[in-house]
Amino acid sequence: MKIMKLIFIILLLFGIDGYQANQNANSKVNKSDSIKKAAIVRRPTLFDRKDPNSGVGKCYVEKIAEHIANFVEVEPLDTVNQWLLPFAVKFRTDINQIKIRSPFGASRISHYRGHKHSGADIVPLNMDTGIYIYPVARGIVCYKKIKDPFSSLIIKHKLSDGSFIFTSYIHLKNIYVENGDTVGTDTKVGKLFTHREVRRFRGPYDHLHFEIRKNFDDFGFGSAYCMNKSELDSFFYEPINFLNEKLKFSQLAQSH
């Protein structure tokens, strides 16, 4: 009887372990299946600034290795068919669901005095904590930098005419995706700091710095070192107006 009991216990334990192993394997398969990977190639060429006196140009020469290490050359697998707000608000096509803390183009004292704000600092209208970030459109992650409180994610999007555009999400506490991941508007890509959590950084970083980029030829330097409107316009669109126009098309599509 003792031998039979021992055999029964061994079989029971083996069965449980096997079941758990299968469950773990299945969860890994499901996770990998839900995120498509594109071919990743490091960009071999450097960006050539026409203006050697520009803030972007000077910083580029000094810190290119640090920034280029965070970037991968990838191409989205699908074209954009919908634009939404980057927060889980009730109506993600309503621009009035967000609050702007600092507008695009404002002069800043952060980084370098006179820096032009390359995006808009935004938060959900009626949400103060536990704010998760979602892509505003389908695309692929091409840049990821971990550096509190400036951790950043940049997503590359393919438009219907075959051209590309980029969206930036900066001041993330957590980032849940990797370079080469295909993401949709329902993919939880990151989370913001709370007001209490950013006190140690001595700055108001409890918001999303959101950008719409025309290109990524600067490897991200323009986000901190654009010093005049010409530099700003060479890399960025005014993000709120741009997104609002796209949201209107999404509203029309939903109504039909």
N, C-alpha and C positions, 0 to 999 in steps of 0.2 A: 504493500500500500504506500509506504514511504517513497519508494522508487517511482510509482505512478504519479504521486503528488508532485514530486520533483520534476518529472517530465512535463506534467501539465503546466507548472509554473514557468518552466523554460520556454515552452511553446507560446504561452500567454505573453511573456515579456518580448519574445522575438516578434510576435504578431503585432504588438503595439508599436515597437520600434520600427518595424517595416512599414506600418501604416503611417507613422509620423514622417518617415523618410519620404514616402510617396507624396504625402501632402506638401512637404517642403519643396520637393522637386516640382510638383505641379504649380505651386505658387510662383516659383522662379520662372517657369516656362510662361505662365500667364503674364507675368510682369514684362518679360522680354518681348513677348508677342505684342503687347499693347504699345510699345515704343519702337518705331522703325528707325533703323540706323542707316545713315547715308555714308558714302565713301568720304573719308576725311583726308585732306591733303594740306600740309603746311604751306602757306603762301611763301614763295621763294623770293619775291621782290620787295624792296622797301619803297615807302611813299616819298615822293620828291616834291617838297614844298617849293612853290614859285617865289614866295616871299621869305627870304632868309631871316628877316627881322621879326617874323611872326612868333607869337608865344607858342603856337602849335609846333612850328618848325624847330624851335630851340629845344623844346621838351622832347620832341620826337627823336632828335639826334642823341640826346642824353639817356633816354629810357626805353628805346625801342625794344631791346631784348626782353625786358620785363613785360611789356604789353603784348608783343607778338606771341609770347608763350601761351597766352590765354585764348588765342584765336585759332580757328580752323576754317579752311576753305571748304564749304559744303553747299549743296544746292537743294532747295526744298523739293520734296517729292510730289507735292500737289500745289495748285494755285489757290489763292485766297478766294473764298466765296461768301465770307461774312466777317463783319467787324463788330466787336463788342467792347464794353468798358473792362478794365483790368481787375475789377473787384466783383465779388459775389453779391452785388446789390440786387434788389428786386427786379428792376428794369435795366438791363445792361446795355440797352440802346438809347437811354436817356442821359444826355450830358449833364443834366441838372442833378443827377445822383452823386456828383462829385463836388468837392470843395477845393478851390485852388489856393494854396498857401503862398506860392511865389510864381509869377508868370515867366514866360519865355522872354529872353532878351534883357532881363533886368541886370543891372550892374551888381556884382557881388564882391565881397571882401574875402570870401573863402578861396583857398588855393593861392591865387594871385590877385592883388588889388586891381580892380577894373575888369575882371573876368566877366564875360557876358553869359548869362544863364542859358544853357543849351537845351533845357527842357522846361517842363512845368512840374512843380511840386504839388502833388495831389493826394487826397485821402477821400474815402467814402463819406458821404454827407452825414449819415447817422450811425457811424461805427467808430469806436475809439480804440478798440483793442482786439487782438486775435485776427488781424487783417491778412488774409491770404491773397496772393497775386496770381492772376491768370493771363495768358497771352490775349492780346486784343484781336489777333487773327491767327489762322493756321500758319505754321512755318517750321523752321528748324533752328535749333540752338547752335550759334556759331561762335559765341564768346562767353566765357565764364571766369569771373575773377572773385576770389575769396579774400577780402580784406576789410574787416570791420572799421568804420561803419559804411564803407563804400563798396561792399560786395555787389557785383553787377552781373546781369544776364542780358545778352543781346540775341534777338531772334531775327532771322532772315526770312523774308516773305517773297513769294513769287506772285506777281500780279498777272491779270488775264492777258495783258499785252506782251508778256514774256520778260518784262523788266523786274528788277528786284528793289526791295525797300527793307529797312531795318527798324526794329523797335527796341528801345533800351529800358531796362528796369533796374534802378539803382537804389541803394540803401536797404538791401535785403538782409534780414537777420539769418534766414535759412534759404538754401537753394536746393530743390529736390530733383533737378534734372542735370544731364551732362551734355557736353558738346557732341553734336551729331544726333541728338534725340529729336524726333519729329513730335511736335506738340500741337494741340488744338486749343480752342477757346475754353474747353472744360478741363484742361490739364492744370493741376495745381503746381506751379513752378517755384513758388517761394512764399515767404512770409515776412511782414514788416516788424520792426522793433516797436515796442510799446513806449509810451512817454517815460515811464520809469526806467526802462532798460537803456535808454539813450543818455541818461544823466551822466554816466561814466565817460561819455565821449565829449561832454561839454558843448553840445551842439544840438540843434533841432532836427534830428535825423529820423523822427518817427513819422515819415511820409514816404511816398513813392516819387522818386525823381523819374519822370517819364519823358522819353524822347522819341521823335520820329526822325530817322536818319535817311538822307538821300543816298548815302554810300557809307562804306566803312574803310575808305582809303587811308584814314588817319589812325586806324587801329585803336580808336577810343580816345585819342589825345584831345580832340576837340571838345569833349565833355567837360574838361577842366581848364583848357588853355585858350579858348577863343577869346580874343581881346577886342574885336571890333565886329561890326555888323557884316562886313564882307566875309570874314572868316566864318561867322555863324551861318550865314546863308549858303555857304559853299558845302556845308555838311548836313544842315538840319532844316526841317519844316517847322512852322509854328504848330506844336503838337495838338493843342486843344481844338483849333479851327479845323485842322486836317482830320482829326478823329471824328469831330462832330459831323462833317460832311459825309464820312463813311458810314456813321451810325444812321444817318437819314436814309441812306440806300438800304441798310439792313432792316430798318423799320418798314420801308415800302415792300421789301421782299417778304417779310413776315405777314403783312396784311393781305397778300395775294395768295 
